[in-house]
Amino acid sequence: MTIALERPLISAAPVLSSTTPARLTPVTDYLCRVIDSRGIVIGHVQAVPLGDGMRFRARRYHSPSRGFRDLGDFWSADDAVDCLRFAR
């Protein structure tokens, strides 16, 4: 028996505050690339749908392990982007 779970799709990148010096570029339905004001990719924000809303996971590529590291889950995309900006 197969159980299919309905997850709301994200058709566009979440809207950031106008004071956040970064932009989001959609990669997949649930993943956005975070690009700083100089045009450098500083990580990814992954949308994680929950029953009571949407969480945003800050992720950064770790080249020695050749994989992504989760830095934290946040209630707003702005907070996830700030985590990536300040954790450099």
C-alpha positions as YAML, in Angstrom:
chain: A
units: angstrom
residues:
- id: 1
  name: MET
  ca: [0.00, 0.00, 0.00]
- id: 2
  name: THR
  ca: [1.33, 3.46, -0.91]
- id: 3
  name: ILE
  ca: [0.52, 6.55, 1.10]
- id: 4
  name: ALA
  ca: [0.90, 9.89, -0.65]
- id: 5
  name: LEU
  ca: [1.26, 12.93, 1.55]
- id: 6
  name: GLU
  ca: [0.07, 16.24, 0.18]
- id: 7
  name: ARG
  ca: [2.66, 18.99, 0.67]
- id: 8
  name: PRO
  ca: [1.98, 22.56, -0.41]
- id: 9
  name: LEU
  ca: [4.26, 23.50, -3.30]
- id: 10
  name: ILE
  ca: [6.27, 26.69, -3.24]
- id: 11
  name: SER
  ca: [6.10, 28.15, -6.72]
- id: 12
  name: ALA
  ca: [8.38, 31.11, -6.03]
- id: 13
  name: ALA
  ca: [11.08, 32.12, -3.59]
- id: 14
  name: PRO
  ca: [9.89, 33.50, -0.24]
- id: 15
  name: VAL
  ca: [9.80, 37.28, -0.07]
- id: 16
  name: LEU
  ca: [12.60, 38.77, 2.02]
- id: 17
  name: SER
  ca: [12.48, 42.03, 3.93]
- id: 18
  name: SER
  ca: [13.73, 45.03, 1.94]
- id: 19
  name: THR
  ca: [16.51, 45.51, 4.51]
- id: 20
  name: THR
  ca: [18.00, 42.03, 3.94]
- id: 21
  name: PRO
  ca: [21.09, 42.43, 1.71]
- id: 22
  name: ALA
  ca: [20.59, 39.14, -0.13]
- id: 23
  name: ARG
  ca: [18.30, 37.60, -2.71]
- id: 24
  name: LEU
  ca: [16.78, 34.16, -3.16]
- id: 25
  name: THR
  ca: [16.82, 32.25, -6.42]
- id: 26
  name: PRO
  ca: [14.54, 29.17, -6.67]
- id: 27
  name: VAL
  ca: [16.35, 25.88, -7.36]
- id: 28
  name: THR
  ca: [13.53, 23.40, -6.77]
- id: 29
  name: ASP
  ca: [10.00, 23.61, -5.37]
- id: 30
  name: TYR
  ca: [11.33, 23.68, -1.79]
- id: 31
  name: LEU
  ca: [14.92, 24.97, -2.14]
- id: 32
  name: CYS
  ca: [16.30, 28.45, -2.84]
- id: 33
  name: ARG
  ca: [19.87, 29.57, -3.37]
- id: 34
  name: VAL
  ca: [20.94, 32.55, -1.21]
- id: 35
  name: ILE
  ca: [23.06, 35.13, -3.04]
- id: 36
  name: ASP
  ca: [24.63, 38.03, -1.14]
- id: 37
  name: SER
  ca: [24.93, 41.63, -2.38]
- id: 38
  name: ARG
  ca: [28.28, 40.86, -4.08]
- id: 39
  name: GLY
  ca: [26.74, 38.01, -6.10]
- id: 40
  name: ILE
  ca: [28.33, 35.20, -4.08]
- id: 41
  name: VAL
  ca: [26.29, 32.10, -3.17]
- id: 42
  name: ILE
  ca: [26.39, 31.82, 0.63]
- id: 43
  name: GLY
  ca: [24.08, 28.83, 1.09]
- id: 44
  name: HIS
  ca: [20.57, 27.55, 0.59]
- id: 45
  name: VAL
  ca: [17.22, 28.00, 2.31]
- id: 46
  name: GLN
  ca: [14.96, 24.96, 2.27]
- id: 47
  name: ALA
  ca: [11.26, 25.35, 2.97]
- id: 48
  name: VAL
  ca: [9.94, 22.64, 5.30]
- id: 49
  name: PRO
  ca: [6.13, 22.47, 5.44]
- id: 50
  name: LEU
  ca: [4.70, 21.64, 8.85]
- id: 51
  name: GLY
  ca: [1.14, 21.21, 10.03]
- id: 52
  name: ASP
  ca: [1.12, 24.63, 11.68]
- id: 53
  name: GLY
  ca: [3.02, 26.58, 9.03]
- id: 54
  name: MET
  ca: [6.27, 26.70, 7.14]
- id: 55
  name: ARG
  ca: [9.79, 26.46, 8.57]
- id: 56
  name: PHE
  ca: [12.90, 27.59, 6.71]
- id: 57
  name: ARG
  ca: [16.12, 25.58, 7.06]
- id: 58
  name: ALA
  ca: [19.49, 27.29, 6.52]
- id: 59
  name: ARG
  ca: [21.94, 24.96, 4.74]
- id: 60
  name: ARG
  ca: [25.56, 25.42, 3.71]
- id: 61
  name: TYR
  ca: [27.76, 23.26, 1.50]
- id: 62
  name: HIS
  ca: [30.72, 21.70, 3.31]
- id: 63
  name: SER
  ca: [33.37, 20.79, 0.73]
- id: 64
  name: PRO
  ca: [35.51, 18.39, 2.85]
- id: 65
  name: SER
  ca: [32.49, 16.12, 3.44]
- id: 66
  name: ARG
  ca: [30.99, 16.90, -0.01]
- id: 67
  name: GLY
  ca: [27.57, 17.47, 1.49]
- id: 68
  name: PHE
  ca: [25.30, 20.05, 3.05]
- id: 69
  name: ARG
  ca: [25.23, 20.97, 6.72]
- id: 70
  name: ASP
  ca: [22.02, 22.17, 8.34]
- id: 71
  name: LEU
  ca: [22.62, 25.33, 10.39]
- id: 72
  name: GLY
  ca: [19.13, 25.63, 11.86]
- id: 73
  name: ASP
  ca: [15.38, 25.87, 11.30]
- id: 74
  name: PHE
  ca: [13.62, 29.24, 11.47]
- id: 75
  name: TRP
  ca: [10.07, 30.59, 11.30]
- id: 76
  name: SER
  ca: [11.01, 33.21, 8.69]
- id: 77
  name: ALA
  ca: [13.14, 33.16, 5.56]
- id: 78
  name: ASP
  ca: [14.79, 36.41, 6.71]
- id: 79
  name: ASP
  ca: [16.07, 34.68, 9.86]
- id: 80
  name: ALA
  ca: [17.43, 31.74, 7.85]
- id: 81
  name: VAL
  ca: [19.25, 34.13, 5.48]
- id: 82
  name: ASP
  ca: [20.65, 36.08, 8.44]
- id: 83
  name: CYS
  ca: [21.98, 32.82, 9.88]
- id: 84
  name: LEU
  ca: [23.83, 32.16, 6.61]
- id: 85
  name: ARG
  ca: [25.14, 35.73, 6.44]
- id: 86
  name: PHE
  ca: [26.47, 35.87, 9.99]
- id: 87
  name: ALA
  ca: [27.81, 32.28, 10.20]
- id: 88
  name: ARG
  ca: [30.57, 32.88, 7.64]
...
